[in-house]
Amino acid sequence: MPIVLGEPGVEGLSEAVGVLREWQYEGAPMQLHPGDVGWFWRSGAEATAAAVRTWSRDGQILALGLLDGPELLRMTFAPGARRDAELAQQVVDDVTEPERGVLPEGKVNIEAPTDALVQELLFEEGWKTDEPWTPLRRDLTEPVEDPGVRIEVVGPEQAHLFAAVLRAAFDGSTFTDERWHAMAAGSPYADARSLIAYDDQGHAVAAVTVWSAGPGRPGLLEPMGVHREHRGHGYGKAISIAAAGTLRKLGSSSAIVCTPSSNVGAVATYRSAGFQQRPEVRDRYRDAYYSSRSGGSS
C-alpha cells in the first residue's frame, strides 16, 4: 500500500494525539511528545490541526509531524517504523519539494529521532546538522523530594498569573490567559498540569506545564520559566522538582525536557533538580531549496 500524506483536521486531532501517546516509551530517543502538540494548542484547535501532518499506510498512522512555526517540522515515527525505507523516502520527498506543501523554500529545519532512517536520507540530500540541544531525564521510580517552596496547580482563576510569569520569563513572549484557556481546552491537557511557584512574600516567581503521556510513559516539561526579577534564588530548581513530583503522581515513568545546549543555565538548573543529561541531539536543516533531481534551484 502507498504512503499517504494527510492532515487530521480538528476532528482527527484526538486520534493523532492518541497515536503519539502510544509511541512514547522508556528508552526511546528524544522525540515529538503529546505535550508538544498540547503546548501548541495555545493557538487554538484550528491552528493546531493546520500544523499537524500524518503519514499513513493502509489507514494506519506511521509518522506524525508538527509544523512548529513556518520553518520547523518536528516529527517522529511509530517505534517499528523508524527504519521503514519506503516511509522514510516518502517523508524526505514530501519535505524536500516545497510544492508538496509541508515546508517552504528557504532555510528550514527538521527535528526527528536520532535513529530514524530519515536522518540518513536527509544527509544524503545535503541537509546539514544544526546547533545542539541537550535532552535531560529524571527517573520517577522513587518518590520526589519536597521542592521547598509553595506550589499551586493552576486553574482558570490563576491563568493570568501563569501567563504573567511566562511573559516575564521569556523575552518577546505574548502568552496571555486566553492562550492558557485555549491550551487547557485541548485534549492533551486532560493529562497535564500547570504549576506556579511562590516566594515567601507570595509573589509568583516560576511556572511550568507538565504533560503526561499516560501511566508508565515519559512525561514532558514544556514550558518552564522563572520570572526575570526573581532569578538566582533556586526557583527554577524548585519548580522543576515540583514538575517531576506532579508527573509521578500522574503515573509517568520519567520526566523529560530538552533545552538548547547553549543555554548552560537551563541545563544546570535541570541537573540541580535531579535530571540527568542525555546525548545531545541536532536538527537537520537546509539553507535554501535546491533540487538535485531537477538540476537547479527554485
C-alpha atoms as an extended CHARMM CRD file, in Angstrom:
* protein
*
       298  EXT
         1         1  MET       CA              0.0000000000        0.0000000000        0.0000000000  PROA      1               0.0000000000
         2         2  PRO       CA              1.2550000000        3.5240000000       -0.7500000000  PROA      2               0.0000000000
         3         3  ILE       CA              2.2400000000        6.0370000000        1.9190000000  PROA      3               0.0000000000
         4         4  VAL       CA             -0.3330000000        8.8240000000        2.1930000000  PROA      4               0.0000000000
         5         5  LEU       CA              0.4520000000       12.3190000000        3.4790000000  PROA      5               0.0000000000
         6         6  GLY       CA             -2.5160000000       13.8030000000        5.2980000000  PROA      6               0.0000000000
         7         7  GLU       CA             -3.8430000000       16.4180000000        7.6900000000  PROA      7               0.0000000000
         8         8  PRO       CA             -6.1100000000       15.2100000000       10.5090000000  PROA      8               0.0000000000
         9         9  GLY       CA             -8.3380000000       18.2570000000       10.7280000000  PROA      9               0.0000000000
        10        10  VAL       CA             -9.8450000000       19.3360000000       14.0460000000  PROA      10              0.0000000000
        11        11  GLU       CA            -11.9700000000       16.1940000000       14.1790000000  PROA      11              0.0000000000
        12        12  GLY       CA             -8.8950000000       13.9690000000       13.8690000000  PROA      12              0.0000000000
        13        13  LEU       CA             -6.6400000000       15.6940000000       16.3930000000  PROA      13              0.0000000000
        14        14  SER       CA             -7.5970000000       13.4730000000       19.3290000000  PROA      14              0.0000000000
        15        15  GLU       CA             -6.7510000000       10.3570000000       17.3170000000  PROA      15              0.0000000000
        16        16  ALA       CA             -3.4010000000       11.8480000000       16.2930000000  PROA      16              0.0000000000
        17        17  VAL       CA             -2.5630000000       12.7310000000       19.8990000000  PROA      17              0.0000000000
        18        18  GLY       CA             -3.6070000000        9.2380000000       20.9930000000  PROA      18              0.0000000000
        19        19  VAL       CA             -1.2570000000        7.6530000000       18.4830000000  PROA      19              0.0000000000
        20        20  LEU       CA              1.5540000000        9.9270000000       19.6380000000  PROA      20              0.0000000000
        21        21  ARG       CA              0.9410000000        8.8530000000       23.2430000000  PROA      21              0.0000000000
        22        22  GLU       CA              1.3020000000        5.1920000000       22.2810000000  PROA      22              0.0000000000
        23        23  TRP       CA              4.6980000000        5.8640000000       20.7050000000  PROA      23              0.0000000000
        24        24  GLN       CA              6.2340000000        7.1550000000       23.9620000000  PROA      24              0.0000000000
        25        25  TYR       CA              8.2380000000        4.5880000000       25.9190000000  PROA      25              0.0000000000
        26        26  GLU       CA             11.2230000000        4.4040000000       28.2510000000  PROA      26              0.0000000000
        27        27  GLY       CA             14.4850000000        4.2560000000       26.3610000000  PROA      27              0.0000000000
        28        28  ALA       CA             13.0910000000        5.9930000000       23.2810000000  PROA      28              0.0000000000
        29        29  PRO       CA             15.2290000000        8.6810000000       21.6810000000  PROA      29              0.0000000000
        30        30  MET       CA             14.1130000000       12.2460000000       22.2790000000  PROA      30              0.0000000000
        31        31  GLN       CA             11.0670000000       12.6810000000       20.0770000000  PROA      31              0.0000000000
        32        32  LEU       CA              7.8690000000       14.6120000000       19.4890000000  PROA      32              0.0000000000
        33        33  HSD       CA              5.6320000000       14.2350000000       22.5640000000  PROA      33              0.0000000000
        34        34  PRO       CA              1.8710000000       14.7380000000       23.0150000000  PROA      34              0.0000000000
        35        35  GLY       CA              2.8020000000       17.6690000000       25.2410000000  PROA      35              0.0000000000
        36        36  ASP       CA              4.4280000000       19.4230000000       22.2940000000  PROA      36              0.0000000000
        37        37  VAL       CA              1.0900000000       19.3100000000       20.4940000000  PROA      37              0.0000000000
        38        38  GLY       CA             -0.6420000000       20.3280000000       23.7180000000  PROA      38              0.0000000000
        39        39  TRP       CA              1.5880000000       23.3820000000       24.1420000000  PROA      39              0.0000000000
        40        40  PHE       CA              0.9680000000       24.3650000000       20.5050000000  PROA      40              0.0000000000
        41        41  TRP       CA             -2.7750000000       24.1760000000       21.2600000000  PROA      41              0.0000000000
        42        42  ARG       CA             -2.4590000000       27.5750000000       22.9580000000  PROA      42              0.0000000000
        43        43  SER       CA             -3.0820000000       28.9070000000       19.4410000000  PROA      43              0.0000000000
        44        44  GLY       CA             -6.4050000000       27.0790000000       19.2460000000  PROA      44              0.0000000000
        45        45  ALA       CA             -7.6830000000       23.7990000000       17.8260000000  PROA      45              0.0000000000
        46        46  GLU       CA             -7.9260000000       25.0520000000       14.2500000000  PROA      46              0.0000000000
        47        47  ALA       CA             -4.3370000000       26.3130000000       14.1780000000  PROA      47              0.0000000000
        48        48  THR       CA             -3.1110000000       23.0770000000       15.7680000000  PROA      48              0.0000000000
        49        49  ALA       CA             -4.9410000000       20.9460000000       13.2230000000  PROA      49              0.0000000000
        50        50  ALA       CA             -3.4490000000       23.0350000000       10.4150000000  PROA      50              0.0000000000
        51        51  ALA       CA              0.0500000000       22.4030000000       11.8070000000  PROA      51              0.0000000000
        52        52  VAL       CA             -0.1760000000       18.5990000000       12.0880000000  PROA      52              0.0000000000
        53        53  ARG       CA              0.8510000000       16.2240000000        9.2890000000  PROA      53              0.0000000000
        54        54  THR       CA              0.4760000000       12.4620000000        9.2150000000  PROA      54              0.0000000000
        55        55  TRP       CA              1.9680000000        9.7500000000        7.0160000000  PROA      55              0.0000000000
        56        56  SER       CA             -0.1640000000        6.6220000000        6.8450000000  PROA      56              0.0000000000
        57        57  ARG       CA             -0.1990000000        3.2360000000        5.1570000000  PROA      57              0.0000000000
        58        58  ASP       CA             -3.4840000000        1.3840000000        4.7610000000  PROA      58              0.0000000000
        59        59  GLY       CA             -5.1410000000        3.7840000000        7.2140000000  PROA      59              0.0000000000
        60        60  GLN       CA             -2.5190000000        3.3290000000        9.9520000000  PROA      60              0.0000000000
        61        61  ILE       CA             -0.5210000000        6.3880000000       11.0270000000  PROA      61              0.0000000000
        62        62  LEU       CA              3.2000000000        5.5900000000       10.8750000000  PROA      62              0.0000000000
        63        63  ALA       CA              4.7120000000        9.0760000000       11.2000000000  PROA      63              0.0000000000
        64        64  LEU       CA              3.4520000000       12.3540000000       12.6080000000  PROA      64              0.0000000000
        65        65  GLY       CA              4.8070000000       15.8810000000       12.3000000000  PROA      65              0.0000000000
        66        66  LEU       CA              4.0830000000       19.2550000000       13.8830000000  PROA      66              0.0000000000
        67        67  LEU       CA              4.8790000000       22.4400000000       11.9710000000  PROA      67              0.0000000000
        68        68  ASP       CA              6.1500000000       24.3620000000       14.9870000000  PROA      68              0.0000000000
        69        69  GLY       CA              6.4220000000       27.6050000000       13.0710000000  PROA      69              0.0000000000
        70        70  PRO       CA              6.7120000000       28.0370000000        9.2960000000  PROA      70              0.0000000000
        71        71  GLU       CA             10.2990000000       26.7990000000        9.0820000000  PROA      71              0.0000000000
        72        72  LEU       CA             10.4330000000       23.8930000000       11.5700000000  PROA      72              0.0000000000
        73        73  LEU       CA              8.9090000000       20.4380000000       11.2530000000  PROA      73              0.0000000000
        74        74  ARG       CA              9.1350000000       18.3750000000       14.4310000000  PROA      74              0.0000000000
        75        75  MET       CA              8.3100000000       14.7560000000       13.7570000000  PROA      75              0.0000000000
        76        76  THR       CA              8.5120000000       11.1950000000       14.9800000000  PROA      76              0.0000000000
        77        77  PHE       CA              7.6550000000        7.6890000000       13.8520000000  PROA      77              0.0000000000
        78        78  ALA       CA              5.9050000000        4.6050000000       15.1550000000  PROA      78              0.0000000000
        79        79  PRO       CA              8.5050000000        2.5660000000       17.0830000000  PROA      79              0.0000000000
        80        80  GLY       CA              8.5390000000       -0.1590000000       14.4480000000  PROA      80              0.0000000000
        81        81  ALA       CA              8.6440000000        2.2360000000       11.5160000000  PROA      81              0.0000000000
        82        82  ARG       CA             11.7150000000        4.3820000000       12.1540000000  PROA      82              0.0000000000
        83        83  ARG       CA             13.7590000000        2.2500000000        9.7110000000  PROA      83              0.0000000000
        84        84  ASP       CA             10.9470000000        1.7210000000        7.1980000000  PROA      84              0.0000000000
        85        85  ALA       CA             12.6810000000        2.5910000000        3.9020000000  PROA      85              0.0000000000
        86        86  GLU       CA              9.5390000000        3.3350000000        1.9040000000  PROA      86              0.0000000000
        87        87  LEU       CA              8.1530000000        5.5690000000        4.6400000000  PROA      87              0.0000000000
        88        88  ALA       CA             11.4490000000        7.4200000000        5.1590000000  PROA      88              0.0000000000
        89        89  GLN       CA             11.8470000000        8.0770000000        1.4440000000  PROA      89              0.0000000000
        90        90  GLN       CA              8.2870000000        9.3560000000        1.1680000000  PROA      90              0.0000000000
        91        91  VAL       CA              8.8400000000       11.7280000000        4.1070000000  PROA      91              0.0000000000
        92        92  VAL       CA             12.0520000000       13.0340000000        2.5260000000  PROA      92              0.0000000000
        93        93  ASP       CA             10.2810000000       13.5560000000       -0.7940000000  PROA      93              0.0000000000
        94        94  ASP       CA              7.4370000000       15.4160000000        0.9000000000  PROA      94              0.0000000000
        95        95  VAL       CA              9.6660000000       17.7310000000        2.9450000000  PROA      95              0.0000000000
        96        96  THR       CA             12.2540000000       18.3200000000        0.2240000000  PROA      96              0.0000000000
        97        97  GLU       CA              9.9270000000       19.5190000000       -2.5280000000  PROA      97              0.0000000000
        98        98  PRO       CA              8.2540000000       22.8190000000       -1.4950000000  PROA      98              0.0000000000
        99        99  GLU       CA              5.2960000000       22.1730000000       -3.8110000000  PROA      99              0.0000000000
       100       100  ARG       CA              4.2730000000       19.2860000000       -1.5410000000  PROA      100             0.0000000000
       101       101  GLY       CA              3.1520000000       21.9400000000        0.9450000000  PROA      101             0.0000000000
       102       102  VAL       CA              4.9770000000       20.6330000000        4.0240000000  PROA      102             0.0000000000
       103       103  LEU       CA              7.9260000000       23.0370000000        4.2030000000  PROA      103             0.0000000000
       104       104  PRO       CA              8.5530000000       26.2450000000        2.2430000000  PROA      104             0.0000000000
       105       105  GLU       CA             11.5820000000       27.2750000000        0.2450000000  PROA      105             0.0000000000
       106       106  GLY       CA             14.4300000000       28.8920000000        2.1480000000  PROA      106             0.0000000000
       107       107  LYS       CA             16.0720000000       27.7650000000        5.3770000000  PROA      107             0.0000000000
       108       108  VAL       CA             14.0570000000       25.0650000000        7.1180000000  PROA      108             0.0000000000
       109       109  ASN       CA             14.7000000000       22.6150000000        9.9480000000  PROA      109             0.0000000000
       110       110  ILE       CA             13.5310000000       19.0900000000       10.6690000000  PROA      110             0.0000000000
       111       111  GLU       CA             13.6380000000       17.5110000000       14.1050000000  PROA      111             0.0000000000
       112       112  ALA       CA             13.4600000000       13.6990000000       14.0720000000  PROA      112             0.0000000000
       113       113  PRO       CA             14.6260000000       10.8260000000       16.3280000000  PROA      113             0.0000000000
       114       114  THR       CA             18.3570000000       10.2410000000       16.0210000000  PROA      114             0.0000000000
       115       115  ASP       CA             17.9180000000        6.6010000000       14.9870000000  PROA      115             0.0000000000
       116       116  ALA       CA             15.3460000000        7.3030000000       12.2680000000  PROA      116             0.0000000000
       117       117  LEU       CA             16.3320000000        6.3970000000        8.7060000000  PROA      117             0.0000000000
       118       118  VAL       CA             15.0460000000        9.7870000000        7.5690000000  PROA      118             0.0000000000
       119       119  GLN       CA             18.0970000000       11.3610000000        9.2500000000  PROA      119             0.0000000000
       120       120  GLU       CA             20.4410000000        9.4440000000        6.9430000000  PROA      120             0.0000000000
       121       121  LEU       CA             18.3910000000       10.1610000000        3.8320000000  PROA      121             0.0000000000
       122       122  LEU       CA             18.2930000000       13.8880000000        4.5860000000  PROA      122             0.0000000000
       123       123  PHE       CA             22.0790000000       13.8440000000        4.9990000000  PROA      123             0.0000000000
       124       124  GLU       CA             22.3820000000       12.2250000000        1.5810000000  PROA      124             0.0000000000
       125       125  GLU       CA             20.1750000000       15.0230000000        0.1960000000  PROA      125             0.0000000000
       126       126  GLY       CA             22.6360000000       17.5950000000        1.5430000000  PROA      126             0.0000000000
       127       127  TRP       CA             20.8550000000       18.6240000000        4.7510000000  PROA      127             0.0000000000
       128       128  LYS       CA             23.2520000000       19.7800000000        7.4720000000  PROA      128             0.0000000000
       129       129  THR       CA             23.2110000000       19.4760000000       11.2570000000  PROA      129             0.0000000000
       130       130  ASP       CA             22.1630000000       22.4940000000       13.3060000000  PROA      130             0.0000000000
       131       131  GLU       CA             23.0870000000       23.6760000000       16.8050000000  PROA      131             0.0000000000
       132       132  PRO       CA             22.9520000000       21.0050000000       19.5490000000  PROA      132             0.0000000000
       133       133  TRP       CA             20.1550000000       20.5490000000       22.0750000000  PROA      133             0.0000000000
       134       134  THR       CA             20.5110000000       18.7680000000       25.4120000000  PROA      134             0.0000000000
       135       135  PRO       CA             17.8090000000       16.3040000000       26.4790000000  PROA      135             0.0000000000
       136       136  LEU       CA             17.5560000000       15.6480000000       30.2150000000  PROA      136             0.0000000000
       137       137  ARG       CA             15.6630000000       12.9530000000       32.0810000000  PROA      137             0.0000000000
       138       138  ARG       CA             14.6950000000       12.2940000000       35.6870000000  PROA      138             0.0000000000
       139       139  ASP       CA             13.6480000000        8.7930000000       36.7010000000  PROA      139             0.0000000000
       140       140  LEU       CA             10.4220000000        8.7570000000       38.7100000000  PROA      140             0.0000000000
       141       141  THR       CA             10.6640000000        5.2820000000       40.2180000000  PROA      141             0.0000000000
       142       142  GLU       CA             11.3800000000        6.7270000000       43.6600000000  PROA      142             0.0000000000
       143       143  PRO       CA              9.3670000000        9.4490000000       45.4630000000  PROA      143             0.0000000000
       144       144  VAL       CA             10.3070000000       13.0190000000       44.6320000000  PROA      144             0.0000000000
       145       145  GLU       CA             11.5770000000       15.3680000000       47.3440000000  PROA      145             0.0000000000
       146       146  ASP       CA              9.6830000000       18.4360000000       48.5140000000  PROA      146             0.0000000000
       147       147  PRO       CA             10.5530000000       21.4410000000       46.3210000000  PROA      147             0.0000000000
       148       148  GLY       CA             10.8730000000       23.7230000000       49.3470000000  PROA      148             0.0000000000
       149       149  VAL       CA              8.5520000000       26.4610000000       48.0840000000  PROA      149             0.0000000000
       150       150  ARG       CA              4.7890000000       26.8910000000       47.8300000000  PROA      150             0.0000000000
       151       151  ILE       CA              3.4330000000       25.3250000000       44.6620000000  PROA      151             0.0000000000
       152       152  GLU       CA             -0.0900000000       25.7550000000       43.3140000000  PROA      152             0.0000000000
       153       153  VAL       CA             -1.8250000000       23.9480000000       40.4750000000  PROA      153             0.0000000000
       154       154  VAL       CA             -3.1830000000       26.4890000000       38.0090000000  PROA      154             0.0000000000
       155       155  GLY       CA             -6.9050000000       26.6350000000       37.3810000000  PROA      155             0.0000000000
       156       156  PRO       CA             -8.9020000000       29.1590000000       35.3560000000  PROA      156             0.0000000000
       157       157  GLU       CA             -8.6970000000       31.7070000000       38.1620000000  PROA      157             0.0000000000
       158       158  GLN       CA             -4.8680000000       31.6210000000       38.1890000000  PROA      158             0.0000000000
       159       159  ALA       CA             -4.4120000000       31.6670000000       34.4100000000  PROA      159             0.0000000000
       160       160  HSD       CA             -3.4970000000       35.3630000000       34.4080000000  PROA      160             0.0000000000
       161       161  LEU       CA             -0.7350000000       34.7450000000       36.9710000000  PROA      161             0.0000000000
       162       162  PHE       CA              0.6870000000       31.8540000000       34.9710000000  PROA      162             0.0000000000
       163       163  ALA       CA              0.6420000000       33.9930000000       31.8340000000  PROA      163             0.0000000000
       164       164  ALA       CA              2.3330000000       36.9030000000       33.5810000000  PROA      164             0.0000000000
       165       165  VAL       CA              5.1960000000       34.7060000000       34.8110000000  PROA      165             0.0000000000
       166       166  LEU       CA              5.7650000000       33.2750000000       31.3410000000  PROA      166             0.0000000000
       167       167  ARG       CA              5.8270000000       36.7340000000       29.7760000000  PROA      167             0.0000000000
       168       168  ALA       CA              8.3780000000       37.7890000000       32.3880000000  PROA      168             0.0000000000
       169       169  ALA       CA             10.4260000000       34.6450000000       31.8350000000  PROA      169             0.0000000000
       170       170  PHE       CA             10.7640000000       34.6550000000       28.0500000000  PROA      170             0.0000000000
       171       171  ASP       CA             11.8040000000       37.7120000000       26.0540000000  PROA      171             0.0000000000
       172       172  GLY       CA              9.2120000000       38.5170000000       23.4220000000  PROA      172             0.0000000000
       173       173  SER       CA              6.5810000000       36.1900000000       24.8690000000  PROA      173             0.0000000000
       174       174  THR       CA              2.9920000000       37.1510000000       24.0430000000  PROA      174             0.0000000000
       175       175  PHE       CA              1.4020000000       34.4450000000       26.1860000000  PROA      175             0.0000000000
       176       176  THR       CA             -1.9340000000       35.5020000000       27.7140000000  PROA      176             0.0000000000
       177       177  ASP       CA             -4.5420000000       33.9870000000       29.9900000000  PROA      177             0.0000000000
       178       178  GLU       CA             -6.6880000000       33.4720000000       26.8670000000  PROA      178             0.0000000000
       179       179  ARG       CA             -3.9290000000       31.3120000000       25.4530000000  PROA      179             0.0000000000
       180       180  TRP       CA             -3.8230000000       29.2900000000       28.6670000000  PROA      180             0.0000000000
       181       181  HSD       CA             -7.5810000000       28.7030000000       28.3830000000  PROA      181             0.0000000000
       182       182  ALA       CA             -7.1520000000       27.5860000000       24.7580000000  PROA      182             0.0000000000
       183       183  MET       CA             -4.3420000000       25.2250000000       25.7850000000  PROA      183             0.0000000000
       184       184  ALA       CA             -6.3730000000       23.8320000000       28.6810000000  PROA      184             0.0000000000
       185       185  ALA       CA             -9.2930000000       23.1360000000       26.3250000000  PROA      185             0.0000000000
       186       186  GLY       CA             -7.1640000000       20.8080000000       24.1840000000  PROA      186             0.0000000000
       187       187  SER       CA             -7.3610000000       17.0450000000       24.5300000000  PROA      187             0.0000000000
       188       188  PRO       CA             -3.6820000000       16.6500000000       25.6060000000  PROA      188             0.0000000000
       189       189  TYR       CA             -4.3450000000       18.8430000000       28.6600000000  PROA      189             0.0000000000
       190       190  ALA       CA             -6.5640000000       16.1650000000       30.1980000000  PROA      190             0.0000000000
       191       191  ASP       CA             -3.2880000000       14.6030000000       31.3810000000  PROA      191             0.0000000000
       192       192  ALA       CA             -1.4310000000       17.8530000000       32.0510000000  PROA      192             0.0000000000
       193       193  ARG       CA             -0.9840000000       20.3050000000       34.9040000000  PROA      193             0.0000000000
       194       194  SER       CA              0.2720000000       23.8900000000       35.0370000000  PROA      194             0.0000000000
       195       195  LEU       CA              2.1150000000       24.8980000000       38.2140000000  PROA      195             0.0000000000
       196       196  ILE       CA              3.1520000000       28.1880000000       39.8000000000  PROA      196             0.0000000000
       197       197  ALA       CA              5.8760000000       28.5960000000       42.4380000000  PROA      197             0.0000000000
       198       198  TYR       CA              5.6240000000       31.4120000000       45.0030000000  PROA      198             0.0000000000
       199       199  ASP       CA              8.2710000000       33.0700000000       47.1410000000  PROA      199             0.0000000000
       200       200  ASP       CA              7.9380000000       33.8460000000       50.8530000000  PROA      200             0.0000000000
       201       201  GLN       CA              6.2330000000       37.1570000000       50.0780000000  PROA      201             0.0000000000
       202       202  GLY       CA              3.5900000000       35.5000000000       47.9280000000  PROA      202             0.0000000000
       203       203  HSD       CA              4.9760000000       36.6140000000       44.5750000000  PROA      203             0.0000000000
       204       204  ALA       CA              4.5420000000       34.2360000000       41.6230000000  PROA      204             0.0000000000
       205       205  VAL       CA              8.1520000000       33.5360000000       40.6470000000  PROA      205             0.0000000000
       206       206  ALA       CA              8.2110000000       30.4990000000       38.3480000000  PROA      206             0.0000000000
       207       207  ALA       CA              5.8520000000       28.4660000000       36.2060000000  PROA      207             0.0000000000
       208       208  VAL       CA              5.7900000000       25.1610000000       34.3450000000  PROA      208             0.0000000000
       209       209  THR       CA              3.3660000000       22.9310000000       32.4800000000  PROA      209             0.0000000000
       210       210  VAL       CA              3.8440000000       19.1640000000       32.6140000000  PROA      210             0.0000000000
       211       211  TRP       CA              2.3360000000       16.7020000000       30.1670000000  PROA      211             0.0000000000
       212       212  SER       CA              1.7040000000       13.0490000000       30.9200000000  PROA      212             0.0000000000
       213       213  ALA       CA              1.5730000000       10.5750000000       28.0450000000  PROA      213             0.0000000000
       214       214  GLY       CA             -0.1600000000        8.0400000000       30.2670000000  PROA      214             0.0000000000
       215       215  PRO       CA              0.9130000000        5.6800000000       33.0670000000  PROA      215             0.0000000000
       216       216  GLY       CA              4.3160000000        4.0930000000       32.6040000000  PROA      216             0.0000000000
       217       217  ARG       CA              5.3840000000        6.5220000000       29.8880000000  PROA      217             0.0000000000
       218       218  PRO       CA              7.7500000000        9.5300000000       29.9400000000  PROA      218             0.0000000000
       219       219  GLY       CA              6.1520000000       12.8810000000       30.8070000000  PROA      219             0.0000000000
       220       220  LEU       CA              7.3090000000       16.2240000000       29.4250000000  PROA      220             0.0000000000
       221       221  LEU       CA              8.0670000000       19.6790000000       30.8730000000  PROA      221             0.0000000000
       222       222  GLU       CA              7.0160000000       22.3390000000       28.3440000000  PROA      222             0.0000000000
       223       223  PRO       CA              7.4660000000       25.1970000000       29.0780000000  PROA      223             0.0000000000
       224       224  MET       CA              9.3620000000       26.0680000000       32.2860000000  PROA      224             0.0000000000
       225       225  GLY       CA             10.3240000000       29.6260000000       33.1110000000  PROA      225             0.0000000000
       226       226  VAL       CA             11.4760000000       31.8070000000       36.0080000000  PROA      226             0.0000000000
       227       227  HSD       CA             10.4140000000       35.4440000000       36.3220000000  PROA      227             0.0000000000
       228       228  ARG       CA             13.3910000000       37.6110000000       35.2840000000  PROA      228             0.0000000000
       229       229  GLU       CA             13.1480000000       39.6470000000       38.5060000000  PROA      229             0.0000000000
       230       230  HSD       CA             13.3930000000       36.5430000000       40.7000000000  PROA      230             0.0000000000
       231       231  ARG       CA             16.2680000000       34.6240000000       39.1580000000  PROA      231             0.0000000000
       232       232  GLY       CA             19.2450000000       33.3670000000       41.0890000000  PROA      232             0.0000000000
       233       233  HSD       CA             17.2520000000       32.1160000000       44.0940000000  PROA      233             0.0000000000
       234       234  GLY       CA             16.7510000000       28.4700000000       43.1430000000  PROA      234             0.0000000000
       235       235  TYR       CA             13.1830000000       28.8190000000       41.9050000000  PROA      235             0.0000000000
       236       236  GLY       CA             13.9900000000       27.0790000000       38.6180000000  PROA      236             0.0000000000
       237       237  LYS       CA             15.2610000000       24.0830000000       40.5580000000  PROA      237             0.0000000000
       238       238  ALA       CA             12.2100000000       24.1700000000       42.8400000000  PROA      238             0.0000000000
       239       239  ILE       CA              9.6180000000       24.3190000000       40.0480000000  PROA      239             0.0000000000
       240       240  SER       CA             11.4500000000       21.5460000000       38.1440000000  PROA      240             0.0000000000
       241       241  ILE       CA             11.3490000000       19.3110000000       41.2250000000  PROA      241             0.0000000000
       242       242  ALA       CA              7.6560000000       20.1090000000       41.6270000000  PROA      242             0.0000000000
       243       243  ALA       CA              7.1180000000       19.2490000000       37.9670000000  PROA      243             0.0000000000
       244       244  ALA       CA              8.7720000000       15.8660000000       38.4320000000  PROA      244             0.0000000000
       245       245  GLY       CA              6.6580000000       15.1800000000       41.5220000000  PROA      245             0.0000000000
       246       246  THR       CA              3.4650000000       16.0840000000       39.6730000000  PROA      246             0.0000000000
       247       247  LEU       CA              4.3230000000       13.8230000000       36.7640000000  PROA      247             0.0000000000
       248       248  ARG       CA              4.9780000000       10.9670000000       39.1860000000  PROA      248             0.0000000000
       249       249  LYS       CA              1.5070000000       11.4790000000       40.6680000000  PROA      249             0.0000000000
       250       250  LEU       CA              0.1120000000       11.3340000000       37.1350000000  PROA      250             0.0000000000
       251       251  GLY       CA              1.7910000000        7.9430000000       36.6790000000  PROA      251             0.0000000000
       252       252  SER       CA              4.6920000000        8.9910000000       34.4600000000  PROA      252             0.0000000000
       253       253  SER       CA              7.7490000000        6.7500000000       34.4880000000  PROA      253             0.0000000000
       254       254  SER       CA             10.1560000000        9.6500000000       33.9910000000  PROA      254             0.0000000000
       255       255  ALA       CA             10.2510000000       13.3940000000       33.4320000000  PROA      255             0.0000000000
       256       256  ILE       CA             11.9620000000       14.6430000000       30.2880000000  PROA      256             0.0000000000
       257       257  VAL       CA             12.8820000000       18.0550000000       28.9110000000  PROA      257             0.0000000000
       258       258  CYS       CA             15.0650000000       19.3880000000       26.1050000000  PROA      258             0.0000000000
       259       259  THR       CA             16.8610000000       22.7310000000       26.0060000000  PROA      259             0.0000000000
       260       260  PRO       CA             19.4590000000       24.3490000000       23.7100000000  PROA      260             0.0000000000
       261       261  SER       CA             22.9240000000       23.2580000000       24.7980000000  PROA      261             0.0000000000
       262       262  SER       CA             23.9720000000       26.9010000000       24.5720000000  PROA      262             0.0000000000
       263       263  ASN       CA             21.5740000000       27.6660000000       27.4390000000  PROA      263             0.0000000000
       264       264  VAL       CA             24.0270000000       26.4490000000       30.0610000000  PROA      264             0.0000000000
       265       265  GLY       CA             21.9680000000       27.9970000000       32.8580000000  PROA      265             0.0000000000
       266       266  ALA       CA             18.9140000000       25.9220000000       31.9800000000  PROA      266             0.0000000000
       267       267  VAL       CA             20.9800000000       22.7430000000       31.7290000000  PROA      267             0.0000000000
       268       268  ALA       CA             22.4890000000       23.4600000000       35.1540000000  PROA      268             0.0000000000
       269       269  THR       CA             19.0470000000       24.1640000000       36.6200000000  PROA      269             0.0000000000
       270       270  TYR       CA             17.6110000000       20.8500000000       35.4550000000  PROA      270             0.0000000000
       271       271  ARG       CA             20.6770000000       18.9690000000       36.6480000000  PROA      271             0.0000000000
       272       272  SER       CA             20.3230000000       20.5740000000       40.0830000000  PROA      272             0.0000000000
       273       273  ALA       CA             16.7440000000       19.2580000000       40.1330000000  PROA      273             0.0000000000
       274       274  GLY       CA             17.8850000000       15.6720000000       39.6260000000  PROA      274             0.0000000000
       275       275  PHE       CA             17.6840000000       15.4480000000       35.8450000000  PROA      275             0.0000000000
       276       276  GLN       CA             20.4370000000       13.5310000000       34.0600000000  PROA      276             0.0000000000
       277       277  GLN       CA             21.9180000000       14.7330000000       30.7850000000  PROA      277             0.0000000000
       278       278  ARG       CA             21.4530000000       12.5250000000       27.7470000000  PROA      278             0.0000000000
       279       279  PRO       CA             23.4230000000       12.6430000000       24.4720000000  PROA      279             0.0000000000
       280       280  GLU       CA             22.9500000000       15.8400000000       22.5090000000  PROA      280             0.0000000000
       281       281  VAL       CA             20.5730000000       15.9270000000       19.5530000000  PROA      281             0.0000000000
       282       282  ARG       CA             20.5810000000       18.1590000000       16.4880000000  PROA      282             0.0000000000
       283       283  ASP       CA             18.0260000000       19.1830000000       13.8970000000  PROA      283             0.0000000000
       284       284  ARG       CA             18.6820000000       18.7500000000       10.2090000000  PROA      284             0.0000000000
       285       285  TYR       CA             18.4900000000       21.9640000000        8.2120000000  PROA      285             0.0000000000
       286       286  ARG       CA             18.6160000000       23.1910000000        4.6450000000  PROA      286             0.0000000000
       287       287  ASP       CA             19.8090000000       26.7100000000        3.8390000000  PROA      287             0.0000000000
       288       288  ALA       CA             17.6340000000       27.0130000000        0.7430000000  PROA      288             0.0000000000
       289       289  TYR       CA             15.6660000000       24.7880000000       -1.5500000000  PROA      289             0.0000000000
       290       290  TYR       CA             17.7950000000       23.0400000000       -4.1230000000  PROA      290             0.0000000000
       291       291  SER       CA             16.6080000000       20.0430000000       -6.1050000000  PROA      291             0.0000000000
       292       292  SER       CA             19.4020000000       17.8230000000       -7.3430000000  PROA      292             0.0000000000
       293       293  ARG       CA             16.7200000000       15.8350000000       -9.1110000000  PROA      293             0.0000000000
       294       294  SER       CA             15.7400000000       18.7650000000      -11.3160000000  PROA      294             0.0000000000
       295       295  GLY       CA             19.2700000000       20.1120000000      -11.5250000000  PROA      295             0.0000000000
       296       296  GLY       CA             18.5650000000       23.5870000000      -10.1710000000  PROA      296             0.0000000000
       297       297  SER       CA             17.0410000000       25.8040000000       -7.5370000000  PROA      297             0.0000000000
       298       298  SER       CA             13.6130000000       27.3370000000       -7.4720000000  PROA      298             0.0000000000
